[in-house]
Amino acid sequence: PLFANVSAIYLGALLYLIAIALTLHLTDSPFKLALLHGLAYAGLASFKPNLALFVPFQYLSFCFALPRKQRVSYALAAPLSSALFAAPWFGTHFEKFASLVGNRGTLAPTQAPSFLNSEKWIFDTENMFFGFSVTPLHYGGLALIVLSAATIGMVSKKRSLPRSISFPAAICSVFFLVLVSALSGRVLESDSIFRYFLPTFLSSVFVISLLLPSQRESLRSALPSLITLSIVIFSFTPSLISRLSKSVNYHNALPLASTSNESYLNYCRFMLSEKGSDLADIVQSATPRDSTILLWTTSSFNFKPHRNRILDMDPAAYIAPWADFPFEEDYDTKLEYLRKLGIHCIIWQNTGGGVREVSELEAMMPALHARRKALAMRVIEFWQFLNQLKARKKVLYEIPPYVVIEIQDYNKSNRD
């Protein structure tokens, strides 16, 4: 399986798998197990908060799977351990999380699109936007197979600890898939729903492999697991072949059509090259040293944080200053907001690969889900604000694809 946000998907799957593996080896030490589970779950929540959505289901499955004597101790200690390890991260970003909660009405869908008419559902056979011709049916079907194999494994053999853990975990994975798929088109668009499910799906496939028999058991008893794993491999073989072909022809395996476009690839090669880094250095040198810079660019990694304090305003980052930016206010209010953040300059990338201009966003909006439509409207409004800044404020430097705009004088603000 391959989707967008590859690092988040596979690191998330790894943390889920760590939690499962720990349970297999530390059932006699519930407090130690709870402590290490708390560390894994805090890692999930801080690494990518939406991956923590499945944590309560996995936690409950472990509570029921553990021996009765250890169950209560683990059930009480695991949430406290998770909160303890996650506290530094959420404490650091508390104000932004609070702003997000207070601002959620702006991002929420204004109306609920029809479930069947506007969005893919769990057994849809239409290709998804990501994943090399993979359909929702791949994931929906595999989820049912996971459940079936776990059920057969549970009823056909004497229960052992791995099965008592893997079965509820598999059920939770299926339940999560059904739950979030039922919300597709109502709360989130379908590709985001499946994206957030994938880490649990990958860990569920691993869990099913635990049903393989030991040396004393027959091959026949392993058939449910073997069939499941074979179907997983077979169903994603076309996707794997497509990825290998793309790797050979385009030197990447990203599941996006644009990554086969030569102009986009040339842009990426430039930004990842020494020339791209040198250009960013030239642009950054136009700003006063130690001043605060707001970045609006697809290549923030090329800018040096040791030279300036840098804020990266990514359209998708709810925990960035973006979350509480006064979009609906006038120009002066928006400008004052930037000044209160201590921003002296904006480095704006207004051309190049990955940059969606206003005309492109406006053309896309009729087909967008309500949440993404709200984000697109924000991007358009901020883009218009940047154009106003460029017209009214001092442009310190301009070279394609960057524009450097002064928000407030660095030396004067320091004196004040």
N, C-alpha and C positions, 0 to 999 in steps of 0.2 A: 504493500500500500504506500502511495506517495501522494502528498497533498501540498498545499501552500504551508508556509511556516514549518519547514522540515525540522529545524533544530528544536522547536517547541514540541513538536509531535513526538520525536524520538527520545528527547530528554524526559518528557513527561511520561512516556511509556517505561523508560528505565526506572524512574522513581516509583512508579506503581509496582514494577517487578521487584524492586528492592524490598518494598513493603511486604510483598507475598513471600519472598525468600526468607526474610527475617522471621516471619510467622512460622515457617517450617522448622526453624532451628532453635527458637527461643520460647517455645510454648511453656516450658517449666519456669521461665523467668518473666512473669507478666509485667513487672515494673521496668525491667530492662527493655523488653519488647515495646512497651508504651513509649519509652524515652526515644528509642530509635525510630519508631513510627512517627512520633511527633516531629523529629528532625526531617524525615522524608516528606511529610505532609506540609510542613512549613516551607520546605524547598519548593514544593509544587505551587503553593499559594503566592510566594514572593517571586518565583520565576515567571509564572504566567497565571494571574489570579483565576481566570476562567477554568483552568485545568483542575482547580480545587472543587469544582461542582460535583465531581464524582466521589470525592473523599468521604462524605457521610455514608454513602452506600457501601463502599469498601470497608469502612470502619465498622458498620453494623454487621457485615458478613463475617468479619473477624471475631466480633463479640459472640456471635452465635456458634462460630466454628471452634472456639477455644474450649478446653475442658471446663466444666462447671466451676471448679475451685479457682481457676485463674480468671474467669470471665469478669467478675465484679471488679477486681483490682485493675484489670486492663481497661474496662469500660470507663472507670473514673480517671485513671491516670493519663490515658492517651489524649483526650481533649486538652487537659491542662498542659501536657508536654508540647502539643502543637501550638497552643497559644503562647507558651513561653518562648519557643524558638522563633515564632513569627512576629513577636512583639517588636523587636528592633526595626524590622522592615516597615511594618504598618505604622509604627510610631514616627518614623522618619517622614513618611508620606501621608500622615494623618490629615493634614489640611487639604491636600489634593483629593483624598478619598471623600472627605466631608463635602468638598465642592462638587464632586461628581454626584453624590447622593442628592444634593440640593438642586443639581442641574439636570437630573435625569429626564425631566419632562421635555426638554428641548430635543433630546435624542430619541425619545420613545416614539413608536409608530403612531401617527395621528388616526389611523384606522386599521383594523385587522383585515388583511387581504384574505380572500377565500383560500381555504386549506388545499383543496384539490385543483383549483383552476389556476392559481398564480404561482405555486411553488411545487417543487418535487417532493414526493413523499418516500416512505421507507422502501417500497418495492417498485419505484419508478425505473423504467428501462431507458430513459433518455440520458445521453452522456452528460456528465457533470462538467463544469467549467474547468476544474482542475483534475489532474490525475490520468491523462493519457487514455481517454475513452472508457474510463471506469464509470459505472452507473451506481445510483443508490441501491439497486438490486444486489450488487456485489456485497455491500455491507449489511443490508437487511437479511439477505439469504445466509450469509456467513454467521450472523448473530443467531439465527434460528438453529443452524447446524451446531454451533458451539453449545447452545442449550440442550439440544438433542443428545449430543455426544456425552455431555456431563451427566445427563439424566440416566442414559443407558449405563454409563460407567458406575453410577451410584447404586443402581438397582441390581446390577448383574454380578457384583463382587462384594465381598465383605468390606465394610467401610474402614478406611484408614485415615490418618491425619491429613495427608495431602488431599484426599477426596473430600473430606469434610470442610476443607478450606476452599478448594477449587470450585466446588459446586455452587455455594452461595455467591462466590465472586463472579462466576459465569452468569448466574441469574441476574446479579446486579448490573453487569455489563449490558445484557439484553434489555433489562428494564430501562436503563439509562438511554439506550438507543431508541427504544420505542417512545419514551417520554419526550426526548428532545425532538425527535422526528415529528411527533404529533404537534409540537409547537412551531414547526417550520412554517414560515410565512406569517406567523402571528407575533412572535417575539424577535426571532432572528431569521435571516435568509438561510436557505437550505444548505449552501456550501459551508457557512459558518457552523451550522448545527453538526454536520458530519466532521468538520475539522476538529471540533472540540471532543467528538466521540473517539477519534482515531487512537489516541493514547490508551484508552481503556480497551479498545478492540484489540490492539496489539498485545496488551498484557493478558487479555482473555485467551488469545490463541496460545500463549505460553502456558497459561493455567491448564488448558486442555491437554497439553503435552505431558502434564503431570499424571494423567490417567494411563499413560503407557505402563505396561505391567513390569513387575520386577522379574528377576531371573527365574523365580519359582512359578511364575504365572504363564499361561499359554498365550500364543500369538493371537488366538481367536478373541481373547478378552481385550486385546489392544485394538481390535478393528475399528470401534467408534472413533478413537483418537487418530488412528492412521488415515482413515477415510477423511476426517475433518482436515487434517494437515495437508492431505493430497489435494482436496478441493481448494484450500487456500492458495496453494502453490499454483494449481492449474488456472484458477480464475484470474490471477494477477500476472500470468505468464505473458499475455499480449502487452500489458503495461510495461513489464520488465523489458521485453524485446524493443518496444518503442523507446524506452529510456536509454538502452544500450546503443541503439541506432543514433539517437540524438547526441549521445555523448561522443560518438565517433565523428559525426558530421558537424556538430556545433560546439563541442567541448563543454557541454553542460547538460544536466538532466532535469532542469526545472520544468514543472508541469504548467507552463504558460505559453500560449501561442506566440506572444511577443518575443520570447527568447529564441525563436528561430528567425527573427527578423535581423538582417545583416546590419542595418543602421543602428538598431538598438544594441546589438552585440558590440559594434564598434564603440558606441558610447560607453558601455560597461568596461570594455578593455581600456579605454582612455582613462576613465575615472579610477580604475584599479592600478593604473600604471604610474611610473614615477612622474610623468608629465602632468597627470591629473593631480597628484599630490603637490607638485611644484606650483601649479596654477592656484590651488587653494592657499598655499603659503603666500603667494603674491597678493591675493585678495584679502587674506587675513591681515597682512602687514599694513593695509590701508586703514585699519582700525587702531586706536590708541592701545598700547600695551597695558594689560591688566584691566581693561574695560570689559563690560558685560555685553556679550553678543547674543542676539537671538538668531538662530539658523532656521531657514526654510529651504531645505535642499535634500536631494536624494543621496548625497555623499558626505554626510556629516563626519564620517570616519576620517576624512582627509584634513580636518581642521584640528589644531593643536590646543588641547585644554590647558596645557601648562603656560600658554601665552595669554589666554583670555579666559574669563569665566563664560561658559557657553551654555545656553539653553536651547534645546533642540525641539522645535515645535512640529511634531509629526501629526498629520491629520488623524491617524488611527490611535494616538496615545491619549487615553482618557485621563491619565494621571499627570500629564504635562500641564503647563500653563493653559494650554488649549481648553482644558476642562471647564474653566470658569472665565474664559475670555468674554467680554461684554459684546457679543455679536449683534444684538439688536439695538445697541446704543449708537449715538452719533460719533462723528470723527473725533471730536475733542475728548469724549469719554474714553474711547479706545486708546487714544494717544496717552492720556493720563494713566491708564491702566499699565501701559508699557513702562512709563516713567516710574511708577510706584514699584515695579519689579526691579528697578535699577538698571534697565536696559539702555545702553548708550548707542548701539548700532544694530541694524538688521542686515544680515547677508541673505539675499533672496536669489534663489535660482529660478529664473522665469522661463528657461528653455531647456531642452535636452531630454534624453530618455527618462521615462518614469514621471515626467512633469505633465500633469493634465491641466490644460488651459481651460478658461471659462467656456469657450465655445464647445469643447469636447465634453465637458461635464453637463452642459445644458442639453446636448444631444443625447446623452446617456440617461438623463433623469427620468424620462417617462417609463423606462424599463426597470428602474431600480426599486428595490424593497424600501419600505418607508424609513427604516433606520439608516440605510445607506443614502437615501435621498436627503435626509436631514444632515448627514455628514457632508454630502456634496454641496448643499446649500451653504454650509459653514465655510467650506473651501472657497466657494465663489465669493462670499461676503468678505473673507479675509484677503483674497486676491484683489478685490476692488479696493480694500483699505490700503494694501501695499501700493497700488497704483496712485492712490491719493497721497500717500507718504512720499513717493518718488517725485510727484509734481510739486509738493509743498515744502519738503525738507531738503536739506543739503545732500547731494549724491557725492559720496567720498571717492567712489571708484566704480567703474562699470566696464566689464569685459565679458563677452558671452561665455558661459551662461549665467554669470553672476552680476548682481547689482548690490553695492554697499550703500546703505542709507543711514545717515546720522539721525538719531532720535533726540538726543540731548548731548550737550558739550561735556566731555569727560572731565576736563580740568575744572570747569565751572561747577559741575555737580559735586565734585570732591571738595571744593571750597565751601559750598553751601552746607 
